[in-house]
Structures are given as C-alpha cells and as structure tokens.
Amino acid sequence: MTRDTARKTIAGQLMWWWFNRPENLHLFVVDTSDGVVGYAILSCDEERAWLTAGLLPSARGRGLGATVFRWLTQRAQAMGLRPSLEVLLSNEPARRVYRNLGFINTIQRGKIMIMEKR
C-alpha cells in the first residue's frame, strides 16, 4: 500500500464513521523505527469492534500485521466487544494471519469474508 493509498483508505473509513458514529471510532498510527508504516482502526457498534489496518508494502512480511491485529483484538476484547473484520477472499496471506490469530469465517458476501474472533 502506498502512502497515498493509505491516506485514501483512512479517509474513506473515517468519513463513514465520523458522520455515523464519531464517538465509536478509534484511529491509531503504526509507527516503527522506520517511521509511520501504516494505520489501524477500531470502529465499534453495540456488540462488535470492526478491525481495519493497512501497512506499506515495505512493512509487510515481517509479522507486523499479526502484531497489529493481535493488539487491536486485545483492545476490542478489553472494551467487551467481539472482534470482527472483513477480508477479500482473494487475500489469502491476510486470511492466513487472521486464522492463525483465532478468527473464523462467519459470513461470505460476494468476494468478501466476514471473520470473527470466538
């Protein structure tokens, strides 16, 4: 993900939640010794925390994504919410990470799989 793509993704996520549920949006920056390499978002409703994150290509493949989602999962559970996420069916590397973190497939909607931590 390029920096421009990351900015556009964050902007899109923020716009919907800001206008619909601003009190339930938690935005985090993924900052490493290499600088800012991504973002993480918890967007919460009454029973779920929807986890979203993105990393620059240079930050992928080193376990950082798993660390970010593990941290988001812990935050969601500490808030008493069920961690949930959406992932493209074609994104097998991400789906593998989520499965390894204990997420299971719950609903398929077209090319998207909703996964939840049980």
Secondary structure, DSSP 8 states (H G I E B T S, - for coil): --HHHHHHHHHHHHHHHHHH-GGGEEEEEEEETTEEEEEEEEEE-SSEEEEEEEE-GGGTTSSHHHHHHHHHHHHHHHTT-EEEEEEETT-HHHHHHHHHTTEEEEEEETTEEEEEE-
